[in-house]
Amino acid sequence: MAAEIFPGKKLATADAVQQYQQQNLNNNNTVQSCNWQGQFPTIRERNSVMYNNELMADVHFVVGPPGGTQRLPGHRYVLAVGSSVFHAMFYGELAEDQDEIRIPDVEPSSFLAMLKYIYCDEIDLCADTVLATLYAAKKYIVPHLARACVNFLETSLSAKNACVLLSQSCLFEEPDLTQRCWEVIDAQAELALKSEGFCDIDSQTLECILRRETLNAKEIVVFEAALNWAEAECQRQELPPTIENKRKVLGDAIYLIRIPAMTLDDFANGAAQSGVLTLNETNDIFLWYTAAKKPDLQFVSQPRKGLVPQRCHRFQSCAYRSNQWRYRGRCDSIQFAVDKRVFIAGFGLYGSSCGSAEYSAKIELKRQGVLLGQNLSKYFSDGSSSTFPVWFEYPVQIEPDTFYTASVVLDGNELSYFGQEGMTER
């Protein structure tokens, strides 16, 4: 109706609201016109003008930790309409008539983001503040903003931040986000363990990760990641990062690392020389590798199960021709999309149809021309009609409802099997 009553003013109105909001954020929060209400046809737009505005403010918040506080104006009625916590604070049975309320556990930028949603019905999130905004939305029970924060985190989830988000998702009791974090950590475990964020997790989250049966990583990588975490934990506890202190902060979590499941080479050149293990532990593990009668160990000795790749076959059958399948040096590609998040571990490629042969393969995965993963490796074809796996260095995360391009450049025997009866869906 507003567009019909005031044709041609909609854009100007939106610009005016944004101008007032920017003035308010710049602490130039005064309304210039004596009849400003007449400029805005909807209650949402008029409320937006009140965002972070001293005009008619009947409460103030001192937000942030000591030394980093910011004093922000508020309007009890608007806040109470947007949050049951604010309603109880201002109008409940135990309401206190305070003109100034201190909130030391919320960052000012995140509190402003919450106020912007309450006043303006706008969600403005960024990677640097979304966790703090989620905390504010949970504290003041603003569920739609909290859901938007979780969606933002799920969308931006990667191996670099999965471990940190895992600990936060448990704290915020967000099971869907927790599950998504585990999916990323399991599939891209080595990337997650080598990330800077892994060193920032708490000890409880560390133990959960070290216990993980489906962790898709070499055990030496798990061991090195635990040592990096221990060094960071020493700094947090203001301890010198000595070998003794690293072992101390790790505590019993060190026994969750499956050191006997390492290759002998990884153990001898890595864990055995780290200094973190005691002399008795080192000797017992060496005996575990070499002796017929193996000693009892506190460490778990069975390798992790990891993840079993699921194979998706596009073709229903294969064939070969007497003439050559001329692909050498040419790029073979296919465009595809998925209906849920998956991780592409590699491609299955056909091989020689006239006996065993070795192939060189360059595989790539792109989204809208952006390279997401690639690898150059060799594989051996035994002359059968099977496909042979060629893996990426790390599994590549694929989002739903987005087109990706898988491509291969092969070099080898040109007389090969090829797929037929290809399916459009699987």
Secondary structure by P-SEA (a helix, b strand, c coil): ccccccccaaaaaaaaaaaaaaaaaaccccccccccccccccaaaaaaaaccccccccbbbbcccccbbbbbbbbaaaaaaccaaaaaaccccccccccccccccccaaaaaaaaaaaaccbbbbccccaaaaaaaaaaacaaaaaaaaaaaaaaacccccaaaaaaaaaaaccaaaaaaaaaaaaaaaaaaaaccccccccaaaaaaaaacccccccaaaaaaaaaaaaaaaaaaacccccaaaaaaaacccccccccccccaaaaaacccccccccaaaaaaaaaaacccccccccccccccccbbbbbbbcccccccccccccccccccccccccccbbbbccccccccccccbbbbbbbbbbccccccccccbbbbbccccbbbbbbccbbbbbbccbbbbbbbbbbcccbbbbbccccccc
